Amino acid sequence: MDVIDEAVALADGISDIIKNSDIYRDYHRAYLKIKNNTELVEKLNKLKTEHLEYADFRSKGMEDFDREKYISQEFYKAMLNEDVRVYFMNEDKLVNLIAEVYSRVSEKWYLNLFV
């Protein structure tokens, strides 16, 4: 087995561990509660996209307080829904887990990628 195959096999193992974790199961359960509400899911996806686009905008040193206020207000409105609040909470835990795995790999080898 060459190094690429071995690394990919280990990555598959990590993916399986994450997918079988309580963190993933809680996230998936929360997602299932909202997924059939197509309008809500589309709204949340649009809001996430707007938030990421604005984060990119701000990372370039630009600010638009009206846009930031709008996004913040839309998140607040969405979070009034208990199922959405639970979904976002669990999504955050899952994203943090995945980011921690990535960080460990990068730090172990002193990789300074995507920084």
N, CA, C and O of each residue as an XYZ file, in Angstrom:
460
protein
N       0.862     -1.187      0.000
C       0.000      0.000      0.000
C       0.897      1.234      0.000
O       1.767      1.376      0.859
N       0.684      2.116     -0.956
C       1.505      3.319     -0.986
C       0.955      4.351      0.000
O      -0.115      4.170      0.581
N       1.699      5.417      0.171
C       1.372      6.424      1.182
C       0.012      7.080      0.921
O      -0.712      7.389      1.867
N      -0.335      7.290     -0.333
C      -1.630      7.914     -0.645
C      -2.767      6.986     -0.248
O      -3.736      7.415      0.378
N      -2.649      5.718     -0.610
C      -3.697      4.763     -0.242
C      -3.829      4.652      1.275
O      -4.938      4.587      1.805
N      -2.698      4.633      1.965
C      -2.718      4.521      3.422
C      -3.350      5.766      4.056
O      -4.156      5.655      4.980
N      -2.985      6.940      3.560
C      -3.545      8.184      4.092
C      -5.049      8.257      3.836
O      -5.814      8.673      4.706
N      -5.462      7.851      2.647
C      -6.895      7.862      2.313
C      -7.645      6.864      3.183
O      -8.758      7.148      3.625
N      -7.062      5.713      3.431
C      -7.701      4.719      4.306
C      -7.855      5.268      5.720
O      -8.888      5.066      6.359
N      -6.833      5.960      6.204
C      -6.930      6.569      7.537
C      -8.003      7.663      7.557
O      -8.757      7.778      8.523
N      -8.069      8.461      6.490
C      -9.102      9.503      6.395
C     -10.490      8.869      6.386
O     -11.413      9.380      7.020
N     -10.637      7.754      5.665
C     -11.915      7.039      5.668
C     -12.259      6.565      7.074
O     -13.416      6.623      7.491
N     -11.253      6.097      7.798
C     -11.467      5.658      9.180
C     -11.913      6.804     10.072
O     -12.820      6.647     10.890
N     -11.275      7.956      9.914
C     -11.676      9.138     10.687
C     -13.111      9.520     10.344
O     -13.906      9.838     11.229
N     -13.437      9.486      9.056
C     -14.809      9.807      8.628
C     -15.813      8.854      9.254
O     -16.884      9.277      9.691
N     -15.475      7.575      9.300
C     -16.372      6.592      9.911
C     -16.538      6.860     11.402
O     -17.647      6.775     11.930
N     -15.444      7.183     12.080
C     -15.519      7.491     13.509
C     -16.428      8.690     13.743
O     -17.276      8.665     14.636
N     -16.253      9.739     12.942
C     -17.089     10.936     13.095
C     -18.543     10.594     12.805
O     -19.435     10.993     13.554
N     -18.790      9.861     11.729
C     -20.164      9.541     11.357
C     -20.862      8.672     12.410
O     -22.086      8.716     12.526
N     -20.116      7.901     13.161
C     -20.690      7.051     14.202
C     -20.664      7.704     15.582
O     -20.992      7.062     16.580
N     -20.277      8.975     15.641
C     -20.184      9.674     16.923
C     -21.533     10.264     17.332
O     -22.420     10.473     16.504
N     -21.659     10.524     18.622
C     -22.855     11.208     19.125
C     -22.990     12.596     18.512
O     -24.098     13.071     18.265
N     -21.856     13.240     18.269
C     -21.895     14.589     17.676
C     -22.582     14.541     16.315
O     -23.462     15.353     16.033
N     -22.182     13.594     15.475
C     -22.805     13.488     14.151
C     -24.261     13.047     14.270
O     -25.131     13.596     13.593
N     -24.532     12.071     15.115
C     -25.914     11.589     15.256
C     -26.840     12.707     15.730
O     -27.961     12.838     15.240
N     -26.368     13.521     16.693
C     -27.183     14.646     17.162
C     -27.426     15.650     16.041
O     -28.532     16.168     15.888
N     -26.377     15.922     15.255
C     -26.507     16.833     14.116
C     -27.514     16.278     13.108
O     -28.402     16.997     12.648
N     -27.370     15.010     12.774
C     -28.246     14.400     11.769
C     -29.702     14.381     12.253
O     -30.620     14.646     11.478
N     -29.903     14.072     13.513
C     -31.261     14.080     14.081
C     -31.871     15.483     13.999
O     -33.042     15.639     13.653
N     -31.072     16.490     14.316
C     -31.552     17.877     14.255
C     -31.868     18.270     12.818
O     -32.860     18.950     12.557
N     -31.019     17.837     11.887
C     -31.265     18.138     10.473
C     -32.559     17.489      9.993
O     -33.336     18.108      9.266
N     -32.787     16.250     10.399
C     -34.002     15.547      9.967
C     -35.273     16.266     10.430
O     -36.313     16.181      9.779
N     -35.179     16.969     11.551
C     -36.348     17.694     12.051
C     -36.718     18.887     11.168
O     -37.878     19.297     11.131
N     -35.746     19.437     10.468
C     -36.043     20.620      9.647
C     -36.036     20.335      8.154
O     -36.547     21.144      7.381
N     -35.467     19.198      7.720
C     -35.225     18.982      6.289
C     -36.479     18.951      5.434
O     -36.412     19.290      4.252
N     -37.613     18.561      5.982
C     -38.835     18.490      5.177
C     -39.507     19.848      4.988
O     -40.434     19.984      4.191
N     -39.035     20.840      5.722
C     -39.535     22.193      5.549
C     -38.637     22.875      4.514
O     -37.689     23.579      4.859
N     -38.957     22.650      3.252
C     -38.121     23.117      2.148
C     -37.872     24.619      2.212
O     -36.751     25.075      1.987
N     -38.896     25.372      2.512
C     -38.759     26.829      2.578
C     -37.763     27.229      3.671
O     -36.928     28.109      3.464
N     -37.856     26.583      4.825
C     -36.946     26.881      5.933
C     -35.514     26.502      5.571
O     -34.595     27.287      5.807
N     -35.309     25.327      5.008
C     -33.965     24.881      4.646
C     -33.357     25.809      3.594
O     -32.178     26.155      3.680
N     -34.149     26.209      2.611
C     -33.646     27.152      1.594
C     -33.265     28.480      2.233
O     -32.244     29.076      1.888
N     -34.095     28.939      3.166
C     -33.815     30.204      3.851
C     -32.525     30.101      4.665
O     -31.704     31.018      4.652
N     -32.351     28.986      5.371
C     -31.136     28.804      6.173
C     -29.904     28.703      5.285
O     -28.864     29.281      5.604
N     -30.005     27.980      4.180
C     -28.869     27.872      3.258
C     -28.511     29.229      2.668
O     -27.333     29.560      2.531
N     -29.520     30.008      2.322
C     -29.277     31.355      1.791
C     -28.611     32.226      2.851
O     -27.684     32.980      2.555
N     -29.085     32.117      4.072
C     -28.531     32.911      5.164
C     -27.077     32.517      5.444
O     -26.229     33.381      5.670
N     -26.798     31.225      5.429
C     -25.417     30.766      5.633
C     -24.515     31.294      4.519
O     -23.398     31.742      4.777
N     -25.003     31.239      3.285
C     -24.221     31.734      2.151
C     -23.948     33.227      2.303
O     -22.823     33.681      2.098
N     -24.980     33.988      2.663
C     -24.796     35.435      2.860
C     -23.791     35.699      3.974
O     -22.969     36.610      3.870
N     -23.856     34.910      5.030
C     -22.936     35.084      6.152
C     -21.494     34.799      5.717
O     -20.584     35.554      6.062
N     -21.282     33.721      4.964
C     -19.937     33.394      4.487
C     -19.411     34.443      3.515
O     -18.238     34.811      3.560
N     -20.284     34.917      2.641
C     -19.873     35.963      1.703
C     -19.488     37.234      2.447
O     -18.516     37.901      2.093
N     -20.263     37.567      3.485
C     -19.946     38.772      4.247
C     -18.649     38.581      5.041
O     -17.857     39.515      5.167
N     -18.430     37.373      5.577
C     -17.176     37.103      6.295
C     -15.989     37.281      5.357
O     -14.959     37.822      5.758
N     -16.125     36.829      4.111
C     -15.069     37.013      3.117
C     -14.870     38.499      2.828
O     -13.739     38.977      2.732
N     -15.965     39.212      2.692
C     -15.949     40.662      2.454
C     -15.183     41.363      3.583
O     -14.330     42.215      3.332
N     -15.502     40.987      4.838
C     -14.845     41.609      5.995
C     -13.382     41.222      6.085
O     -12.554     42.012      6.536
N     -13.056     39.990      5.652
C     -11.653     39.556      5.722
C     -10.763     40.388      4.809
O      -9.542     40.409      4.964
N     -11.389     41.074      3.853
C     -10.646     41.943      2.934
C     -10.593     43.377      3.458
O     -10.184     44.298      2.750
N     -11.018     43.547      4.721
C     -10.935     44.856      5.356
C     -12.095     45.781      5.045
O     -12.028     46.977      5.328
N     -13.155     45.245      4.468
C     -14.310     46.084      4.136
C     -15.426     45.839      5.150
O     -15.529     44.755      5.725
N     -16.238     46.834      5.355
C     -17.351     46.710      6.290
C     -18.607     47.297      5.660
O     -18.552     48.261      4.896
N     -19.715     46.703      5.994
C     -21.027     47.192      5.578
C     -21.963     46.910      6.742
O     -22.537     45.826      6.848
N     -22.107     47.901      7.611
C     -22.863     47.691      8.843
C     -24.334     47.386      8.581
O     -24.958     46.656      9.351
N     -24.890     47.931      7.518
C     -26.290     47.615      7.197
C     -26.436     46.144      6.818
O     -27.373     45.472      7.249
N     -25.508     45.658      6.015
C     -25.538     44.246      5.623
C     -25.316     43.341      6.850
O     -25.992     42.326      7.015
N     -24.374     43.723      7.688
C     -24.090     42.952      8.903
C     -25.312     42.926      9.826
O     -25.641     41.887     10.399
N     -25.965     44.051      9.962
C     -27.168     44.138     10.796
C     -28.278     43.255     10.222
O     -28.958     42.549     10.966
N     -28.456     43.295      8.917
C     -29.475     42.483      8.263
C     -29.233     40.996      8.521
O     -30.151     40.271      8.902
N     -27.995     40.547      8.313
C     -27.661     39.136      8.515
C     -27.885     38.752      9.975
O     -28.446     37.695     10.264
N     -27.459     39.586     10.864
C     -27.644     39.321     12.294
C     -29.127     39.213     12.652
O     -29.520     38.321     13.403
N     -29.934     40.103     12.127
C     -31.371     40.069     12.403
C     -32.020     38.810     11.825
O     -32.902     38.221     12.449
N     -31.586     38.406     10.645
C     -32.147     37.198     10.032
C     -31.762     35.943     10.824
O     -32.570     35.027     10.976
N     -30.530     35.908     11.323
C     -30.133     34.786     12.184
C     -30.970     34.780     13.458
O     -31.423     33.726     13.904
N     -31.171     35.945     14.035
C     -31.982     36.039     15.255
C     -33.394     35.503     15.005
O     -33.921     34.726     15.801
N     -33.993     35.925     13.900
C     -35.349     35.446     13.574
C     -35.375     33.932     13.383
O     -36.290     33.254     13.852
N     -34.371     33.414     12.696
C     -34.312     31.969     12.462
C     -34.153     31.207     13.774
O     -34.737     30.139     13.953
N     -33.367     31.758     14.681
C     -33.089     31.090     15.945
C     -34.280     31.109     16.904
O     -34.240     30.453     17.945
N     -35.317     31.838     16.575
C     -36.533     31.788     17.391
C     -37.204     30.419     17.284
O     -37.977     30.029     18.159
N     -36.905     29.702     16.213
C     -37.425     28.351     16.007
C     -36.523     27.372     16.778
O     -35.326     27.283     16.506
N     -37.098     26.649     17.729
C     -36.331     25.719     18.575
C     -35.571     24.688     17.756
O     -34.412     24.397     18.052
N     -36.208     24.130     16.729
C     -35.540     23.122     15.896
C     -34.333     23.705     15.175
O     -33.313     23.032     15.025
N     -34.442     24.939     14.734
C     -33.320     25.610     14.063
C     -32.198     25.860     15.063
O     -31.026     25.661     14.744
N     -32.552     26.293     16.267
C     -31.545     26.531     17.302
C     -30.760     25.251     17.596
O     -29.532     25.282     17.685
N     -31.461     24.132     17.746
C     -30.810     22.849     18.024
C     -29.946     22.433     16.825
O     -28.829     21.944     16.997
N     -30.470     22.630     15.626
C     -29.717     22.296     14.422
C     -28.403     23.080     14.362
O     -27.343     22.493     14.149
N     -28.467     24.394     14.548
C     -27.256     25.215     14.488
C     -26.273     24.845     15.599
O     -25.064     24.826     15.371
N     -26.771     24.557     16.780
C     -25.912     24.172     17.888
C     -25.146     22.888     17.538
O     -23.940     22.789     17.765
N     -25.864     21.920     16.987
C     -25.232     20.654     16.629
C     -24.337     20.780     15.409
O     -23.300     20.120     15.331
N     -24.718     21.607     14.467
C     -23.870     21.848     13.307
C     -22.545     22.466     13.761
O     -21.482     22.107     13.254
N     -22.613     23.380     14.701
C     -21.412     24.025     15.230
C     -20.478     22.998     15.871
O     -19.265     23.044     15.668
N     -21.044     22.076     16.642
C     -20.221     21.029     17.270
C     -19.546     20.161     16.214
O     -18.369     19.825     16.347
N     -20.280     19.797     15.169
C     -19.727     18.962     14.107
C     -18.621     19.696     13.351
O     -17.563     19.125     13.086
N     -18.862     20.944     13.009
C     -17.852     21.735     12.294
C     -16.599     21.894     13.155
O     -15.481     21.808     12.647
N     -16.782     22.125     14.455
C     -15.622     22.259     15.341
C     -14.828     20.966     15.430
O     -13.599     21.001     15.487
N     -15.506     19.828     15.441
C     -14.822     18.536     15.455
C     -13.990     18.355     14.195
O     -12.824     17.967     14.264
N     -14.586     18.635     13.053
C     -13.874     18.481     11.781
C     -12.692     19.460     11.709
O     -11.615     19.100     11.233
N     -12.895     20.679     12.176
C     -11.816     21.673     12.178
C     -10.684     21.235     13.110
O      -9.512     21.449     12.802
N     -11.026     20.630     14.238
C     -10.002     20.158     15.173
C      -9.161     19.049     14.534
O      -7.941     19.029     14.693
N      -9.799     18.138     13.822
C      -9.055     17.068     13.137
C      -8.112     17.686     12.104
O      -6.939     17.318     12.034
N      -8.617     18.610     11.314
C      -7.785     19.272     10.310
C      -6.609     20.002     10.975
O      -5.473     19.925     10.507
N      -6.898     20.704     12.062
C      -5.850     21.453     12.760
C      -4.775     20.532     13.300
O      -3.587     20.843     13.217
N      -5.184     19.398     13.852
C      -4.204     18.445     14.387
C      -3.267     17.950     13.290
O      -2.056     17.868     13.494
N      -3.821     17.623     12.139
C      -2.987     17.152     11.039
C      -2.034     18.267     10.608
O      -0.840     18.030     10.426
N      -2.555     19.460     10.449
C      -1.733     20.593     10.005
C      -0.639     20.923     11.016
O       0.514     21.140     10.643
N      -1.000     20.959     12.285
C      -0.039     21.327     13.323
C       1.045     20.257     13.500
O       2.213     20.580     13.721
N       0.659     19.010     13.405
C       1.630     17.927     13.604
C       2.766     18.027     12.584
O       3.914     17.720     12.907
N       2.466     18.438     11.398
C       3.474     18.521     10.353
C       3.878     19.955     10.036
O       4.546     20.219      9.037
N       3.468     20.861     10.889
C       3.807     22.266     10.707
C       3.378     22.807      9.348
O       4.052     23.635      8.735
N       2.228     22.303      8.904
C       1.708     22.779      7.626
C       1.052     24.130      7.827
O       0.300     24.328      8.781
N       1.329     25.033      6.952
C       0.757     26.361      7.037
C      -0.092     26.587      5.805
O       0.109     27.541      5.053
N      -1.060     25.675      5.610
C      -1.904     25.722      4.423
C      -3.172     26.500      4.704
O      -3.688     26.471      5.821
N      -3.675     27.194      3.702
C      -4.939     27.919      3.767
C      -4.977     28.931      4.903
O      -6.050     29.226      5.431
N      -3.833     29.461      5.281
C      -3.798     30.442      6.366
C      -3.509     31.796      5.810
O      -3.436     32.768      6.561
